[in-house]
Amino acid sequence: MVVAIVGMCGSGKSVATDIFENELGYKKVYFGGVTMEKLKEANLEVTPENEKMIREGLRRDLGMGAFAKILLPRIKEYAKAGNVVLDGLYSWDEYKILSEELNNLVMIAIINDKNIRYSRLEVRETRPLTNEQAKNRDIAEIENSAKGGPIVYADYFILNNGSLEDYKKRLYEIINIIEGE
């Protein structure tokens, strides 16, 4: 099984991905890792501006399905050995590529109110964003990465406005459904 976790920046994708990877033994493929690898190759600092430049440059050069094209061999290889969780599938084209190539793809969307997401982004430990940076990233990802499609077309949804316990309860409900328990 391949489970794609989708949502806007700061929605809580990493929490779900960590549970799939660390508690359930799924092999993780982090879409944002491609951006980080390209930043390192170009000897560029990790900043919101540089990340955007790399993400949009890859899509300009390889099409809107760029990250799926780059990661598909790794995803298929991991899927041969077991279950896989995808952290951060972005564009509709990426979804189409993966859904054509993988017959066991399930998408879980993590959604929350924008003000809650922005306040969480300001205080997160890894790559915090100001409200203005978060807003700019949202707009860029919607306009330039076609990020909305996979989110609205997901198989399952988690509303992440409340406590971590509520979030995990809903996630485990979905896990029980998809794993047939």
C-alpha positions in Angstrom: 0.0 0.0 0.0 1.1 3.6 -0.7 -0.4 6.3 1.4 0.0 9.9 0.3 -0.3 12.6 3.0 -1.4 15.9 1.5 -2.1 19.3 2.9 -0.9 22.8 3.0 2.3 23.8 4.7 1.9 23.5 8.5 -1.2 21.4 8.3 0.3 18.5 10.2 1.5 16.2 7.4 4.7 15.3 9.3 2.8 14.1 12.4 0.8 11.6 10.2 3.9 10.6 8.3 5.9 9.9 11.5 3.1 7.7 12.8 3.0 5.7 9.5 6.8 5.4 9.5 7.7 5.0 13.2 4.7 3.1 14.5 3.5 1.2 11.5 6.7 0.5 9.7 5.9 2.2 6.4 8.9 3.4 4.4 8.8 7.2 4.0 9.4 9.2 0.9 9.6 12.9 1.6 8.7 15.0 -1.5 10.3 18.1 0.1 13.6 16.1 0.3 14.0 16.6 -3.4 14.0 20.4 -2.8 16.5 20.1 0.0 18.8 17.9 -2.1 18.8 20.4 -4.9 19.5 23.3 -2.5 22.5 21.4 -1.2 23.7 20.5 -4.7 23.5 24.2 -5.6 25.2 25.2 -2.3 22.2 27.4 -1.5 20.9 28.3 2.0 17.6 26.8 3.1 15.3 29.8 2.9 11.6 30.1 1.9 12.8 32.1 -1.2 15.4 29.5 -2.3 13.0 26.6 -1.6 10.3 28.3 -3.8 12.9 28.9 -6.6 13.9 25.2 -6.6 10.4 23.9 -6.4 9.1 26.1 -9.2 12.3 25.6 -11.3 11.9 21.8 -11.2 8.3 22.1 -12.3 9.2 24.6 -15.0 11.9 22.2 -16.3 10.2 18.8 -15.8 6.5 19.7 -15.8 4.0 19.9 -12.9 4.6 16.2 -12.2 8.3 16.8 -11.6 8.5 15.4 -8.0 6.6 12.3 -8.9 8.8 11.7 -11.9 11.9 12.1 -9.8 10.6 9.9 -6.9 8.6 7.2 -8.7 11.5 4.8 -9.0 12.2 5.0 -5.3 8.5 4.7 -4.4 8.2 1.6 -6.6 11.3 0.1 -5.1 10.1 0.6 -1.6 6.6 -0.7 -2.4 8.2 -4.0 -3.5 9.3 -4.6 0.1 6.3 -3.2 2.0 4.0 -0.2 2.6 5.1 3.3 1.7 4.0 6.7 3.1 4.5 9.8 0.9 5.0 13.1 2.8 4.0 16.1 0.7 2.6 15.0 -2.7 1.8 18.5 -4.2 0.4 18.8 -7.6 -2.5 17.3 -9.5 -0.1 16.1 -12.1 1.9 14.3 -9.5 -1.2 12.6 -8.3 -2.1 11.5 -11.8 1.3 10.1 -12.5 1.3 8.1 -9.2 -2.3 6.9 -9.6 -1.5 5.6 -13.1 1.6 3.8 -11.9 0.5 2.6 -8.5 -2.8 0.6 -8.1 -2.8 0.9 -4.3 -2.6 4.6 -3.7 -4.6 6.2 -0.9 -4.6 9.9 -0.1 -5.2 11.4 3.3 -5.7 15.2 3.4 -4.8 17.1 6.6 -6.8 20.4 6.7 -7.1 23.2 9.2 -8.2 26.8 9.6 -5.6 29.1 8.1 -5.1 31.1 11.3 -4.4 28.0 13.3 -2.0 26.7 10.7 -0.2 30.1 10.5 0.2 30.3 14.3 1.6 26.8 14.4 4.1 27.6 11.6 5.4 30.6 13.5 6.4 28.5 16.5 7.5 25.2 14.8 11.1 24.2 15.4 12.0 23.2 11.9 11.8 26.0 9.2 9.4 28.3 11.0 7.5 30.9 8.9 6.1 34.3 9.7 2.4 34.8 8.8 3.5 36.8 5.7 5.9 34.0 4.6 3.2 31.4 5.1 0.6 33.4 3.1 3.1 33.9 0.3 4.0 30.2 0.3 0.3 29.2 0.3 -0.4 31.5 -2.7 2.6 30.3 -4.6 1.8 26.6 -4.0 -1.8 27.1 -5.1 -1.0 29.1 -8.2 2.3 27.6 -9.2 2.2 24.0 -7.9 -1.5 23.1 -8.4 -1.6 21.9 -4.8 -5.3 22.2 -4.3 -6.3 19.3 -6.5 -4.9 16.4 -4.4 -6.2 18.0 -1.2 -9.8 18.2 -2.3 -9.7 14.9 -4.1 -8.3 12.9 -1.1 -9.9 9.7 0.0 -9.9 10.7 3.6 -9.8 13.9 5.6 -8.5 14.9 9.0 -9.6 18.3 10.4 -6.6 19.3 12.5 -7.9 22.3 14.4 -8.0 20.7 17.9 -5.8 18.6 20.1 -3.1 16.2 19.1 -5.2 13.4 20.7 -8.2 14.3 18.4 -5.9 14.3 15.4 -4.4 10.9 16.2 -7.8 9.4 17.0 -9.1 10.4 13.5 -5.8 9.2 11.9 -6.1 5.8 13.5 -9.7 5.5 12.4 -8.5 6.0 8.8 -5.6 3.6 9.3 -8.0 0.9 10.5 -10.2 1.4 7.4 -7.4 1.3 4.9 -5.6 -1.6 6.5 -8.9 -3.5 6.7 -8.8 -4.1 10.5 
